[in-house]
Amino acid sequence: MFEVDPNLWLQSFASPALHWLMLAITTLGYEWFYIALIVVLGFGLRLRPTLGVMLALLLAGVATHAAKTGFELPRPTDVDARVLHEGEGHVPLVAHGGADRFLALPSPQAREAIRAQADPDFGFISGHVAAATAMCLGLLLCFRIRRRAAWIALCAWPLLMGLSRMYLGRHFLGDVLGGLGAGLVAALLAAWLLPADVPEAVARRRFRLLWIGTAVLFSAALFTPLIDRPTLGQLAGLVLVLAALRWRGFPDDRATLARRVARVACLCAMYLAVKVAMQWLGSAYGWQDDDPLWLPTIAIATAVMFLGGIGIARQLRLFGRSAGVPAVPSSAA
């Protein structure tokens, strides 16, 4: 799974059109795309299921960072000069460091070389594929999509993302399979933790598990580099948002197109305001990326951004009346 042969085989079909197609696919796997997706779906369509998709993406992000930091495995372009880096030649860290059989890892020399880098860029697992899988399956489960065409399209997208990452030389087959697995588990866990059609008592117990698990990760992040603090901060902020909405009630998403667009604008305004405030805090207090104070700050900022956007939209009457706290009537079976 960590051989370079699959990458070389995919790159043997190289052409200008295929190259730009693979680049376009992989570009839609970066953070800006998922931020835009959450903003548009949550405030322009339906907030509650969108928060489930966001939870799946954040869980996949936590798993991706833990795997990359824990396994510390190189990328295809690190171990073989024949594998092109996004269509261009390069100088690898070792000459022949790919695995020599299907179930083997890259060579010890390759693993030592990537770990010796000042700012290593580890490959396993593929974050692009993990996020794409979490997003697509999260959409299917949280929005309860039943159409066959949607299932086919959303199940095909993570596979295309994986092919693009292998074609561009960024990941081994093993990285892609690991990303698929992490994204699958993240989406299933998110859908289970935030169920749509269960009695309120069950929903309350599962939400309690979510905040307990987040609290455990929050504490562990202070002692281990396996947990990505910015991602965990966003996860903690999402838990705060969900707690507030369960207390005050989720807003009624029904509205005209103009009001939906205005709701999206409200969240965008809050996002920009919070981002500016975060940059000011970091600059004023000299916080580095790994500073522990970023963790609670990001959590609070995430909660302020969402709840502030919801509050402004409610004040402007861009939402309907509150849909109420319970997921289903308490008498439901």
C-alpha positions in Angstrom: 0.0 0.0 0.0 3.0 2.3 0.3 4.6 1.3 -3.0 5.1 4.0 -5.7 3.8 1.8 -8.5 0.2 2.9 -8.3 1.3 6.6 -8.4 3.6 5.9 -11.4 0.8 4.0 -13.2 -1.7 6.9 -12.7 0.9 9.4 -13.8 1.5 7.4 -17.0 -1.8 8.8 -18.2 -0.7 12.3 -17.8 -2.0 15.0 -20.1 -2.6 18.8 -19.7 -6.4 18.2 -19.4 -6.0 15.4 -16.9 -3.5 17.4 -14.9 -5.7 20.5 -14.6 -8.7 18.2 -13.7 -6.8 16.6 -10.9 -5.6 20.0 -9.6 -9.1 21.3 -9.7 -10.4 18.3 -7.7 -7.6 18.5 -5.1 -8.2 22.3 -4.7 -11.7 21.6 -3.5 -10.2 19.7 -0.6 -8.7 22.6 1.2 -10.1 24.3 4.3 -11.6 27.3 2.5 -14.0 25.0 0.6 -15.4 23.4 3.8 -15.7 26.8 5.5 -17.8 28.0 2.5 -19.8 24.8 2.5 -20.7 25.1 6.2 -21.6 28.8 5.9 -23.9 28.3 2.9 -25.5 25.1 4.0 -26.0 26.1 7.6 -27.4 29.6 7.1 -28.7 29.3 3.6 -30.4 25.9 3.9 -30.7 24.0 7.2 -28.6 24.7 10.3 -29.2 21.6 12.4 -28.0 18.9 9.9 -25.2 21.2 8.8 -23.8 21.2 12.3 -23.7 17.4 12.1 -21.6 17.6 8.9 -19.3 20.1 10.6 -18.9 17.7 13.5 -18.0 14.9 11.0 -15.4 17.2 9.4 -13.8 18.2 12.7 -13.7 14.6 14.0 -11.9 13.6 10.7 -9.5 16.5 11.2 -8.6 15.4 14.7 -8.1 11.8 13.5 -6.0 13.0 10.5 -3.6 15.0 12.7 -3.2 12.2 15.2 -2.4 9.7 12.5 0.1 12.0 10.7 1.9 12.9 14.0 1.7 9.4 15.3 2.9 7.4 12.3 5.2 10.0 10.8 5.3 8.4 7.3 6.7 10.1 4.1 4.9 11.0 0.9 5.5 9.3 -2.5 7.5 12.3 -3.7 9.8 12.0 -0.7 11.0 8.5 -1.6 11.3 8.3 -5.4 12.3 10.9 -8.0 10.2 9.2 -10.6 7.0 10.3 -8.9 6.2 13.8 -10.1 5.2 16.4 -7.6 2.1 18.0 -9.1 3.5 17.4 -12.5 7.0 18.6 -11.9 10.3 16.9 -11.1 11.9 17.2 -7.7 14.7 15.9 -5.5 13.5 13.2 -3.1 14.8 12.7 0.4 16.0 9.2 -0.5 16.6 7.5 -3.8 14.5 4.4 -3.4 12.4 4.5 -0.3 9.0 3.1 -1.3 7.7 -0.1 0.1 9.0 -3.3 -1.6 5.7 -5.2 -1.2 2.0 -4.5 -0.7 1.8 -4.8 3.1 5.2 -3.1 3.8 5.9 0.4 5.0 8.3 2.8 3.3 12.0 2.0 4.0 13.5 2.9 7.4 15.8 5.3 5.6 12.8 7.2 4.2 11.0 7.3 7.5 14.1 8.6 9.3 14.7 11.2 6.5 11.2 12.7 6.8 11.4 12.8 10.6 14.7 14.6 10.5 13.2 17.5 8.6 12.8 20.8 10.4 9.2 21.1 9.4 8.1 17.6 8.3 5.1 17.1 6.0 3.8 13.7 6.8 1.6 11.7 4.4 -0.4 9.1 6.3 -3.4 9.6 6.4 -4.7 11.7 3.6 -6.5 14.7 5.1 -8.0 15.6 1.7 -9.6 12.1 1.5 -10.7 12.0 5.1 -12.4 15.4 4.9 -14.1 14.5 1.5 -15.4 11.2 3.0 -16.6 12.8 6.2 -18.3 15.6 4.2 -20.0 13.4 1.7 -21.2 10.7 4.1 -22.1 13.3 6.6 -24.3 15.1 4.0 -26.0 11.8 3.2 -26.7 10.8 6.8 -27.3 14.1 8.5 -29.5 15.5 5.7 -31.1 12.1 5.3 -30.7 12.1 1.5 -32.4 9.2 -0.2 -31.9 9.9 -4.0 -29.8 7.3 -5.7 -28.1 9.9 -7.9 -27.0 11.9 -4.9 -25.6 8.8 -3.2 -23.7 7.8 -6.3 -22.2 11.3 -6.7 -21.3 11.8 -3.1 -19.8 8.3 -2.8 -17.7 8.9 -5.9 -16.3 12.2 -4.8 -13.9 10.8 -2.1 -12.7 8.3 -4.6 -12.0 11.0 -7.1 -10.2 13.0 -4.4 -8.1 10.0 -3.6 -7.1 9.5 -7.3 -6.2 13.1 -7.6 -3.9 13.0 -4.5 -2.2 9.9 -5.8 -1.9 11.3 -9.4 -0.3 14.5 -8.0 2.2 12.4 -6.0 1.0 13.6 -2.7 -0.2 10.3 -1.3 0.3 6.5 -1.4 -2.6 4.1 -1.8 -2.3 3.4 1.9 -2.7 7.1 2.7 -5.9 7.2 0.7 -7.4 4.0 2.2 -6.6 5.4 5.7 -8.3 8.7 4.8 -11.4 6.8 3.6 -11.5 4.8 6.8 -11.1 7.9 9.1 -13.7 9.9 7.2 -16.2 7.0 7.3 -15.8 6.5 11.0 -16.1 10.3 11.6 -19.3 10.6 9.6 -20.9 7.6 11.3 -19.9 8.8 14.7 -21.2 12.3 14.0 -24.6 11.0 12.8 -24.9 8.8 15.9 -23.9 11.6 18.3 -26.4 14.1 16.8 -29.4 11.9 15.8 -32.4 13.4 14.1 -35.2 10.9 14.9 -34.7 9.6 18.5 -36.5 10.4 21.8 -35.1 13.4 23.5 -33.7 11.3 26.4 -31.6 9.4 23.9 -30.4 12.6 22.2 -29.5 14.1 25.5 -27.4 11.1 26.6 -25.5 11.1 23.3 -24.9 14.8 23.5 -23.5 14.2 27.0 -21.1 11.7 25.5 -20.0 14.3 22.9 -19.1 17.0 25.5 -17.4 14.5 27.8 -15.3 13.2 24.9 -14.5 16.7 23.9 -13.5 17.6 27.5 -11.2 14.6 27.6 -9.5 15.6 24.4 -9.3 19.1 25.6 -7.4 18.0 28.6 -5.2 15.6 26.7 -4.2 18.3 24.2 -2.2 20.0 26.9 0.1 17.0 27.2 0.4 15.4 23.7 1.2 16.7 20.2 -1.1 14.0 18.7 -4.1 16.3 19.1 -4.4 19.4 16.8 -5.3 22.3 19.1 -6.9 24.6 16.5 -9.2 21.7 15.2 -10.0 20.7 18.8 -10.8 24.3 19.6 -13.3 24.4 16.8 -14.8 21.2 18.0 -15.2 22.6 21.5 -16.7 25.7 20.1 -19.2 23.6 18.1 -20.2 21.7 21.3 -20.8 25.1 23.0 -23.0 26.1 20.0 -25.0 22.9 20.2 -25.4 23.3 23.9 -26.8 26.8 23.5 -29.1 25.8 20.7 -30.4 22.8 22.7 -31.2 25.2 25.5 -32.7 28.1 23.6 -34.0 26.1 20.6 -32.9 25.7 17.0 -34.1 28.5 14.7 -36.7 27.8 12.1 -34.8 27.5 8.8 -37.8 28.3 6.6 -37.5 31.6 4.7 -37.5 33.3 1.4 -34.3 33.1 -0.8 -33.5 36.8 0.0 -33.6 36.1 3.7 -31.4 33.0 3.3 -28.9 35.1 1.5 -29.1 37.7 4.2 -28.5 35.0 6.9 -25.3 33.9 5.0 -24.2 37.5 5.0 -24.7 37.8 8.7 -22.5 34.8 9.4 -19.8 36.1 7.0 -19.8 39.4 8.8 -19.4 37.6 12.1 -16.6 35.4 10.7 -14.6 38.4 9.5 -15.1 40.2 12.8 -14.0 37.2 14.8 -11.0 36.6 12.5 -9.8 40.2 12.9 -10.2 39.9 16.7 -8.3 36.7 16.8 -5.4 38.1 14.7 -5.3 41.1 17.0 -5.1 38.9 20.1 -2.4 36.8 18.7 -0.4 39.8 17.7 -1.0 41.7 21.0 0.0 38.8 23.2 2.6 37.2 21.0 0.9 33.8 20.9 2.5 31.2 18.8 0.6 28.5 16.8 1.2 25.9 19.6 0.4 28.2 22.5 -2.1 26.5 24.9 -4.1 29.7 25.2 -5.2 29.4 21.6 -7.3 26.3 22.4 -9.9 28.0 24.6 -9.7 31.2 22.5 -10.6 29.3 19.3 -13.4 27.5 21.1 -14.9 30.8 22.3 -14.4 32.5 19.0 -16.2 29.6 17.1 -19.1 29.8 19.5 -19.3 33.6 19.3 -19.2 33.5 15.5 -22.1 31.0 15.1 -24.2 32.3 18.0 -23.6 35.9 17.0 -24.6 35.2 13.4 -27.7 33.4 14.6 -28.6 36.2 17.1 -28.2 38.9 14.4 -30.3 37.0 12.0 -33.0 36.5 14.6 -33.0 40.1 15.5 -33.5 40.9 11.8 -36.2 38.3 11.6 -34.4 36.3 9.0 -35.4 33.1 10.8 -38.9 31.9 11.6 -39.9 31.3 15.2 -37.8 28.8 17.2 -38.3 25.3 16.2 -37.9 24.2 19.9 -35.3 22.2 21.7 -36.5 18.6 21.4 -35.4 16.6 18.3 -38.8 14.8 18.3 -41.8 14.9 20.5 -41.2 13.3 23.9 -43.9 10.8 23.2 -42.2 9.4 20.1 -41.3 5.8 20.2 
